[in-house]
Amino acid sequence: MPEQEKSDQEKSNQEDSQSSSDRPSKEECKRALKAFKKRLKLMRLDDESRVGGGSMSSGVQSGIVAIRPPGTYPQEIWDELERKGRLKKVGPNLYEYVIMGQEPG
């Protein structure tokens, strides 16, 4: 009977290690978030520099708050960043960057 308990415990430990290994690494998440912020910044700059703003105008703030994440990273990374509270899903395949210290919503 003790051997059975040991094998059950070993299986449990293996499942725990597998579930943690299924999650993206901290470095992968960090690189993905950096790419997301860069894409968001470029899209906002592009939106703000559109024709019609005029050089003498006060400028127009971009209305872009959510974007589709870069396709170079798998969906699991975006799900993990959402779970950690760094991104907020606002639509089908659209995410908003959450500034740390601010309450999302």
C-alpha positions as CSV (number, residue, x, y, z in Angstrom):
1,M,0.0,0.0,0.0
2,P,2.8,2.5,0.8
3,E,4.2,1.9,-2.7
4,Q,0.8,2.9,-4.3
5,E,0.8,6.1,-2.2
6,K,4.3,6.9,-3.4
7,S,3.4,6.4,-7.0
8,D,0.3,8.6,-6.6
9,Q,2.4,11.3,-5.0
10,E,5.0,11.1,-7.8
11,K,2.2,11.5,-10.4
12,S,0.9,14.5,-8.5
13,N,4.3,16.1,-8.5
14,Q,4.8,15.4,-12.2
15,E,1.4,17.0,-13.0
16,D,2.4,20.1,-10.9
17,S,5.7,20.5,-12.7
18,Q,4.0,20.0,-16.1
19,S,1.4,22.7,-15.4
20,S,4.1,25.1,-14.3
21,S,6.1,24.3,-17.4
22,D,3.1,24.8,-19.7
23,R,3.2,28.5,-18.7
24,P,5.4,30.8,-20.6
25,S,8.6,31.9,-18.9
26,K,9.0,35.2,-17.3
27,E,11.5,36.3,-20.0
28,E,9.1,35.3,-22.8
29,C,6.4,37.4,-21.2
30,K,8.7,40.3,-20.7
31,R,9.8,40.3,-24.4
32,A,6.2,39.9,-25.6
33,L,5.0,42.8,-23.4
34,K,7.8,45.0,-24.7
35,A,6.8,44.1,-28.3
36,F,3.2,44.9,-27.4
37,K,4.0,48.3,-25.9
38,K,6.2,49.1,-28.9
39,R,3.5,48.2,-31.4
40,L,0.9,50.2,-29.4
41,K,3.2,53.3,-29.3
42,L,3.9,53.1,-33.1
43,M,0.1,52.7,-33.8
44,R,-0.6,55.8,-31.6
45,L,2.1,57.8,-33.3
46,D,0.8,56.9,-36.7
47,D,-2.7,57.8,-35.7
48,E,-1.6,61.2,-34.3
49,S,0.4,62.1,-37.4
50,R,-2.4,61.5,-39.9
51,V,-3.0,64.1,-42.5
52,G,-5.3,66.9,-41.4
53,G,-3.7,67.6,-38.0
54,G,-2.1,70.7,-39.4
55,S,1.3,72.0,-38.2
56,M,-0.3,74.9,-36.4
57,S,-3.0,72.9,-34.6
58,S,-2.7,71.9,-31.0
59,G,-2.4,68.3,-32.1
60,V,-4.8,65.5,-31.7
61,Q,-4.4,62.7,-29.1
62,S,-4.8,59.2,-30.5
63,G,-7.9,57.4,-29.6
64,I,-6.2,54.0,-29.8
65,V,-6.4,52.2,-26.5
66,A,-6.3,48.5,-27.6
67,I,-4.5,46.6,-30.3
68,R,-4.2,43.1,-31.7
69,P,-1.0,41.6,-30.1
70,P,2.0,40.8,-32.3
71,G,1.5,37.4,-34.0
72,T,5.1,36.4,-33.4
73,Y,4.2,35.2,-29.9
74,P,1.7,32.4,-29.1
75,Q,-1.7,33.1,-27.6
76,E,-0.6,31.4,-24.3
77,I,1.7,34.4,-23.6
78,W,-1.1,36.9,-24.0
79,D,-3.4,34.8,-21.8
80,E,-0.6,34.7,-19.2
81,L,-0.1,38.5,-19.3
82,E,-3.8,39.0,-19.0
83,R,-3.9,36.6,-16.0
84,K,-1.1,38.6,-14.4
85,G,-3.0,41.8,-14.9
86,R,-0.6,43.4,-17.3
87,L,-3.0,43.3,-20.2
88,K,-6.8,43.5,-20.3
89,K,-8.8,41.7,-23.0
90,V,-11.3,44.2,-24.4
91,G,-12.6,42.3,-27.5
92,P,-12.0,39.4,-29.7
93,N,-8.2,39.3,-30.0
94,L,-7.8,42.9,-28.8
95,Y,-5.8,43.8,-25.7
96,E,-5.3,47.0,-23.7
97,Y,-2.1,47.7,-21.8
98,V,-2.7,48.2,-18.1
99,I,-0.4,50.6,-16.4
100,M,0.7,49.2,-13.1
101,G,-0.8,51.0,-10.1
102,Q,-4.0,51.9,-12.0
103,E,-7.1,49.9,-11.5
104,P,-8.2,48.3,-14.8
105,G,-11.6,49.1,-16.1
